[in-house]
Amino acid sequence: MVTEYVIRHFPTPEIVMMGSISMAPLNEHGTNASWDAATILFNALPGLMDAGVAGAMSMASGSTGKAFNPSAPALTTGAVVAQALWAFNMSQSHFDGLLEPILRQMHDAGSNETISISYSASQLDNYTSFYSGISGSNTAGRGGVSSSRLLGHRHVDLPHNTLKSYLHRAISAQNATSGTYMTIGMSGGPGVINTPEHRFGALHSAWKTAYLHLFVGGASATPSANVTPSTALSNAAKWLEEIKESLWREWAPDSGAYMNEGNPYNTQFKHDFYGSNYDRLVEIKQKYDPTESLYVLSGVGSDGWNYDLQSGKLCRAS
């Protein structure tokens, strides 16, 4: 329960720069080039954040990629990218200068016949226009289970082919034809890392070095006449554990996940959602909820209970 919070106000930026990059393979010959270009851009994100740039990337494959970018082949196995970028109180020449070498490397990864890359940037008239531009819809909820991981510089500064392989595996889907998406939020970096230690509270220590938040889909959990919600979720959770969670543990075993967009069936939720804070949080829960009447999947102390989604029963674990 939150009983008190403090809001820190900052002056409205005098200048807001907004830019976008889109990239897609033009045909199946551009598959490898698209993955190379996507990896180059992904690798550059922490450096851009150190330079004062924020934003978010969306990456997709399969028919999902076609929905992201109409110029992509209908069932591409390549990477389709939509990157939004912004910066406060930065001139357009400086903004463009930061992006120019990255775009050049992306172009060099392919050719005009294999991949399509476009870039645009402009200065917005006011902060309200910027905020409206980055705000999403009010839609929430869907039939699936997702997973996430926090990545720092050391998880991104890897050999090109190693990083490309990780991205390719991260965006894999149960249904390769429909494909899936991955959202990469430029959510950490200097602003978070430089926060005084005493203000972190119970926040996962991975945030102290995190630059990127990877949020991936790919596991369908839609029930049907022959599949109960419990079975659908169980199957999705099993696939995520084998494919996504195992990848995170190989790629960034020392990091964690943002639990609000994490996999609630993660078998290592204590480490991934709470880190070194878990034991202390158990003590706090025992103090304020001694009967353990407050339960949430993958919450503190939840491993002491078994929840049956089908019947709604919550029983003590044996």
Rosetta blueprint (number, residue, H / E / L):
1 M L
2 V L
3 T L
4 E L
5 Y L
6 V L
7 I L
8 R L
9 H L
10 F L
11 P L
12 T L
13 P L
14 E L
15 I L
16 V E
17 M E
18 M E
19 G E
20 S E
21 I E
22 S E
23 M E
24 A E
25 P E
26 L L
27 N L
28 E H
29 H H
30 G H
31 T H
32 N H
33 A H
34 S H
35 W H
36 D H
37 A H
38 A H
39 T H
40 I H
41 L H
42 F H
43 N H
44 A H
45 L H
46 P H
47 G H
48 L H
49 M H
50 D H
51 A L
52 G L
53 V L
54 A E
55 G E
56 A E
57 M E
58 S E
59 M E
60 A E
61 S L
62 G H
63 S H
64 T H
65 G H
66 K H
67 A H
68 F H
69 N L
70 P L
71 S L
72 A L
73 P L
74 A L
75 L L
76 T L
77 T L
78 G L
79 A L
80 V E
81 V E
82 A E
83 Q E
84 A E
85 L E
86 W E
87 A E
88 F E
89 N L
90 M L
91 S L
92 Q H
93 S H
94 H H
95 F H
96 D H
97 G H
98 L H
99 L H
100 E H
101 P H
102 I H
103 L H
104 R H
105 Q H
106 M H
107 H H
108 D H
109 A L
110 G L
111 S L
112 N L
113 E L
114 T L
115 I E
116 S E
117 I E
118 S E
119 Y E
120 S E
121 A E
122 S E
123 Q E
124 L E
125 D L
126 N L
127 Y H
128 T H
129 S H
130 F H
131 Y H
132 S H
133 G H
134 I H
135 S L
136 G L
137 S L
138 N L
139 T L
140 A L
141 G L
142 R L
143 G L
144 G E
145 V E
146 S E
147 S E
148 S E
149 R E
150 L E
151 L E
152 G E
153 H H
154 R H
155 H H
156 V H
157 D L
158 L L
159 P L
160 H H
161 N H
162 T H
163 L H
164 K H
165 S H
166 Y H
167 L H
168 H H
169 R H
170 A H
171 I L
172 S L
173 A L
174 Q L
175 N L
176 A L
177 T L
178 S L
179 G L
180 T L
181 Y E
182 M E
183 T E
184 I E
185 G E
186 M L
187 S L
188 G L
189 G L
190 P H
191 G H
192 V H
193 I H
194 N L
195 T L
196 P L
197 E H
198 H H
199 R H
200 F L
201 G L
202 A L
203 L L
204 H L
205 S H
206 A H
207 W H
208 K H
209 T L
210 A E
211 Y E
212 L E
213 H E
214 L E
215 F E
216 V E
217 G E
218 G E
219 A E
220 S E
221 A L
222 T L
223 P L
224 S L
225 A L
226 N L
227 V L
228 T L
229 P H
230 S H
231 T H
232 A H
233 L H
234 S H
235 N H
236 A H
237 A H
238 K H
239 W H
240 L H
241 E H
242 E H
243 I H
244 K H
245 E H
246 S H
247 L H
248 W H
249 R H
250 E H
251 W H
252 A L
253 P L
254 D L
255 S L
256 G L
257 A L
258 Y L
259 M H
260 N H
261 E H
262 G L
263 N L
264 P L
265 Y L
266 N L
267 T L
268 Q L
269 F H
270 K H
271 H H
272 D H
273 F H
274 Y H
275 G H
276 S H
277 N H
278 Y H
279 D H
280 R H
281 L H
282 V H
283 E H
284 I H
285 K H
286 Q H
287 K H
288 Y H
289 D L
290 P L
291 T L
292 E L
293 S L
294 L L
295 Y L
296 V L
297 L L
298 S L
299 G L
300 V L
301 G L
302 S H
303 D H
304 G H
305 W E
306 N E
307 Y E
308 D L
309 L L
310 Q L
311 S L
312 G L
313 K L
314 L E
315 C E
316 R E
317 A L
318 S L
